[in-house]
Amino acid sequence: MTRGRWTAFTLTVVAVAAAAVAGLPRAKRWGEEALRRSIERRASAILGGPVHVGGLHVEIYPATVHLEAVDASRHGNRGSEATGTADEVSLRAGLLTFLRANHGPLTVKVKRPHLQVQMAAGRPLGTASDGSAGAAAVLARVPAGSSLEVRDGVVEIDLAEGPGARFEGVLLEAGPQPGGVIAGHSEFTSGAYHGPGGDWPGLSGAADFQAKAGEVRFDQLAIHAEGIAISGRATVATGAPLSVEGAIDAGIEMDKLARFFPDGAAPSGRLKTSLTGSLRDGKPQARGDLDVADLTLWGLTLGRLRSDLLVDDAIHLKGIRAHFLGGEATGSADIALVKGRLQGTSDLRLDGIDAAQILEYAGWGGPPLTGTIHYSGRHSVDSSGLKSLRGSGVIDAVGHFRSPRGEELPLEVTTDLSSEGDTIRLVNGSLRAGSTRAGFSGTVTRGEGIRLKMSGGTGNLAEILPLFAPPKKKPAGAVSKDQPPAGKPRPPAPQARPPGHAAGAVRPAANRISSQAQSVVYASWTPRVAAPAADRVRAPAGPESPLEKALQSLGGRWEWDGDLHYGRGGLEFTGTLRGSDLTYDGTPIGSLQGRVVYRAEVLTIEEAVLRREPDAAVHLDGRIDFRGDGAVGINAEVARFPLAPILKVVGMAAPVRGPLSGHIALGGRPEALTGQAHVDVSPIVVAGVEFDALQGDLIFTPDLLEMRSVTLAQGSGRLAVEGRIPYREGSWLPQEGGTPPRLSLSGSGLDLAAWSKAAGGVPLKGTASIEGWVGGTLPAPEGSIAVRVEGVVARGMPLGDLDARVELSHDSAMIDLKMPGRGLTASGTIGLGGGKPVDLHGILSATDLSGADILHGWPEGAHVSLAGEITLRGPLASPEALEGRAALDHFRTTLGGVVLDAQGPVEVTLAGGALKL
């Protein structure tokens, strides 16, 4: 019902009531009924729909007409409908006013009205333009001092295919003012809105208003809900079309706006905004500013964000300024309704963002990292969530990180970035980390981690692997930084100014933000304390992957090209590795090139070549499983590769060196290898003794070496070795009922000249045969060996044949030696290993030496005959350190026919490399 028709209806009721009062003494009942029917007819005509009054009674003093159970409705020709009910409507005025003898004030009170409006689709909210003029004329005739009062009202408005609202506890107080103005106050205590933007329950509001022909002005307008407070002013032009002008100040808790953000954004903070503008022809036009304190999105605290705000057919944030994570964010953003969904686009630039803080937010599991991150890009996302994210940009980072060896290394990363849903694609990337240089591309996917395709890389791969560590897992029960602890209330919601009746202008939106610089407080990170450069990073945390440990043990310099991934299963790499200047436990092993796959702590070697020299190489394939106790399955084809690094890998310490060729199959566990091999080593040196070649089959466990059909060749001589022997230090316990493992030795035709180096460099000649066994362990052997040498020559002195038995005992050998041709028998100990001493005792019986046997250059006719005891002590490897003594009870010298015969004992000593007689 329009205001013009409502005024006409009121005057009619007043006139009829006056007539009824005049006739009341004569026919009160008849008059009340006639008045009720008359009011229904006149009201129905004015309203354009049926009006029913349930009852009517009249009070003489004060003159009042009470209408009870009033019910009215009106239906439009396009489906619109309005219905209204009221428990009671009362009209009070002076008796002369009812009798039309005086133009006095009226008081209209409506109790518990309920108005329901259903608007058909496409119908405007404004009224016809001609109605405004009629209403103005009626308002001008309302007597001064009149009032309208509505209590406990309910208003429901429902727009088809649009929003709806319900307001309860409606209070309205209004009355005429000079100039044809109706002024008053209205409020509601409870309300709800549903429609675009979701459901908003718990609303309340109040406003002072002034209505006149063609417009309604609201002052001290205030609307409240949980976490929301809005205040302002507005002027509504009631003609067609509807238009609004005004200004608002709003304070909103950001979590109340979560419905406008993508899933998982979880916004929090306190938003304040001021807008001044208008709504004409259904199109908004407004300007203002935005200030969000303690803003948090996706768990990341952004601190304070400010922006200029423009609203038209979209929301535009211009000149965004935010200081967070040690850096600054600038840019712009637009929010619009596109195909029924809110869509946001942004042009954003980040400068000087603290890498340590952003990585902490991301659950960084790699080494401590310091530096800054810079980014610029354009992205869009709509209300359907993260799957709608699209955009591109450029990101670069400069800083330092702590390598696995504790060194602080420089880091530079630059890459183009494109986002599609929850996948970020990295293209045209370049990386410098420590000594590593590489180009890369790849993806970053939620739940899958980082997958990078490296190309053209050089450097130490071990230095870069920690940068791709998996995200840290939050401990159970951990409280997010953006959530208050249990029992601690959130900060109070921002409040708009309370409504009131006092006149006063609303403060302009342009003056809402102070021109003074405002402090920035980070909710998630405490201020940092300045530290010296040496303390910029922490020690690396967390265990290294098996591949990292393997690469570190090899050292050297690496070139690599492949697919590097750190996802749910940990580190993964598929590609080619090239390493140079590699070492294993300090032993040089050369260079390595191979195609490998490392996934879920399993290393698969598709093809690899370890090369020490151009003609020395090992071709490898197989796999190593590092999970649990681990498992190894490696095949190796070896061509003239040095024995030393191979023995190092196996963990075997043996006095053997030479170039190895053959096939090796490794098994067991990474920390306890087993294997078998068919080998050919030529030449080979065993314990200082040179052989032409070694051939045979070897089988080894983590503790035991077994030799099958192993033959050492030396010219035409052969030495056969068969059996088992432990090759690690420590006591060996055989299985119950078994015998201790040992090697059997059998050889003949061996050239004694090859033993010269083992004998301290003494030139030797002769042909040896060997029979015996060796037990114990390789580092501490035990055993018994019988040696026979024919035609022994030492330092050019013929000594005849030699028979000896050697009893091995850990680091020494007990020896019994006989040389019948020289009348020499000897016994004692010989130390095994370089620098070990000898302690020999010998007996000479009728030993006859010719001149050349005694000293080079002596005449052949010279002879010496000796008998007695001799001792020799000291290291054989250092003749000058040997000490000896000969106590001779027989000494005869023949030289040039002259015989010299000692008349008593003769003593000869050796010290400092000199003989003393």
Secondary structure, DSSP 8 states (H G I E B T S, - for coil): --HHHHHHHHHHHHHHHHHHHHHHHHHHHHHHHHHHHHHHHHHHHHHTS-EEEEEEEEETTTTEEEEEEEEEEEE-TTS-EEEEEEEEEEEEE-HHHHTTSS---EEEEEES-EEEEEE-TT--SS--HHHHHHHHHHHHHS-TT-EEEEEEEEEEEEETTS-EEEEEEEEEEEEEETTTEEEEEEEEEEEEEEETTEEEEEEEEEEEEEEETTEEEEEEEEEEETTEEEEEEEEEE-SSS-EEEEEEEEEEEGGGGGGGS-TT---EEEEEEEEEEEEETTEEEEEEEEEEEEEEETTEEEEEEEEEEEESSSEEEEEEEEEETTEEEEEEEEEEEETTEEEEEEEEEEEEEEHHHHHHHTT--SS-EEEEEEEEEEEEEETT-GGG-EEEEEEEEEEEEE-TTS-EEEEEEEEEEEEETTEEEEEEEEEEETTEEEEEEEEEETTTEEEEEEEEEEE-HHHHGGGG-------TT---TTS--TT-------------SS------GGGSS-SS------SSS-------GGGSS----S---HHHHHHHHH-SEEEEEEEEEEETTEEEEEEEEEEEEEEETTEEEEEEEEEEEEETTEEEEEEEEEEEETTEEEEEEEEEE-STT-EEEEEEEEEEEEHHHHHHHHT---SEESEEEEEEEEEEETTEEEEEEEEEESSEEETTEEESEEEEEEEE-SSEEEEEEEEEEETTEEEEEEEEEE-SSS-----TT-----EEEEEEEEEGGGGTGGGTT--EEEEEEEEEEEEE-SSSEEEEEEEEEEEEEETTEEEEEEEEEEEEETTEEEEEEEEGGGTEEEEEEEE-STT-EEEEEEEEEEEEEEHHHHSTT--TT-EEEEEEEEEEEEETT-GGG-EEEEEEEEEEEEETTEEEE-SS-EEEEEETTEEE-
